[in-house]
Amino acid sequence: MDKNNLAFGKLNFVILAVGMVIVILGFILMSGGVSTEESFNPAIFDAQRIKVAPIVCLIGFVTMIAAVIIKAKDSK
């Protein structure tokens, strides 16, 4: 496959990678304490897990969609 015939340019791959890192960060923010049958951990309802982490993931997914939609510039 010729390098000139790729659908994505370098900028597209960089934006896609940044979006993936943002999504992974959002999932890391969602992880945390667990509740068991013996004990209840109220930390599962923190604002970080309920509000911030889903918004970070959404921003990451939108960034990844933008990386696919943005047209690569021709090098000619």
C-alpha positions as CSV (number, residue, x, y, z in Angstrom):
1,M,0.0,0.0,0.0
2,D,1.4,3.4,-1.0
3,K,1.8,6.0,1.7
4,N,0.1,8.6,-0.5
5,N,-3.1,6.6,-0.7
6,L,-3.8,6.5,3.1
7,A,-7.1,7.9,4.2
8,F,-5.6,9.5,7.3
9,G,-2.8,11.9,7.6
10,K,-0.4,12.4,10.4
11,L,-2.6,15.0,12.1
12,N,-5.6,12.5,12.0
13,F,-3.5,9.9,13.8
14,V,-2.3,12.3,16.4
15,I,-5.9,13.5,17.1
16,L,-7.1,9.9,17.2
17,A,-4.4,9.0,19.7
18,V,-5.2,12.0,21.9
19,G,-8.9,11.0,21.9
20,M,-8.0,7.5,22.9
21,V,-5.9,8.8,25.8
22,I,-8.7,11.0,27.0
23,V,-11.2,8.1,26.9
24,I,-8.7,5.9,28.9
25,L,-8.4,8.7,31.4
26,G,-12.1,8.9,31.7
27,F,-12.4,5.2,32.4
28,I,-9.6,5.5,35.0
29,L,-11.5,8.2,36.7
30,M,-14.6,5.9,36.8
31,S,-12.7,3.2,38.6
32,G,-12.5,3.1,42.3
33,G,-14.1,1.7,45.5
34,V,-16.6,-1.2,45.5
35,S,-19.5,-2.1,47.7
36,T,-19.8,-5.7,48.9
37,E,-22.6,-7.5,50.7
38,E,-20.8,-6.9,54.1
39,S,-20.0,-3.2,53.6
40,F,-21.3,-0.2,51.7
41,N,-18.9,2.2,50.2
42,P,-20.5,5.6,49.5
43,A,-17.5,6.6,47.4
44,I,-19.2,4.9,44.4
45,F,-21.5,7.9,44.2
46,D,-18.8,10.6,44.1
47,A,-19.1,13.4,41.6
48,Q,-15.9,12.3,40.0
49,R,-17.5,8.9,39.0
50,I,-21.0,10.1,38.3
51,K,-20.4,13.4,36.5
52,V,-16.8,14.2,35.6
53,A,-15.7,10.8,34.2
54,P,-18.6,10.4,31.7
55,I,-18.0,13.9,30.5
56,V,-14.3,13.2,30.0
57,C,-15.1,10.0,28.1
58,L,-17.7,11.9,25.9
59,I,-15.0,14.5,25.1
60,G,-12.6,11.7,24.1
61,F,-15.2,10.0,21.9
62,V,-16.0,13.3,20.2
63,T,-12.3,14.0,19.6
64,M,-12.0,10.5,18.0
65,I,-15.0,11.2,15.8
66,A,-13.4,14.5,14.8
67,A,-10.2,12.8,13.9
68,V,-12.1,10.5,11.5
69,I,-14.1,13.4,9.9
70,I,-11.3,15.9,9.4
71,K,-10.0,15.6,5.9
72,A,-6.3,15.0,5.6
73,K,-4.3,17.7,3.8
74,D,-2.7,16.7,0.5
75,S,1.1,16.8,0.6
76,K,1.3,17.9,-3.0
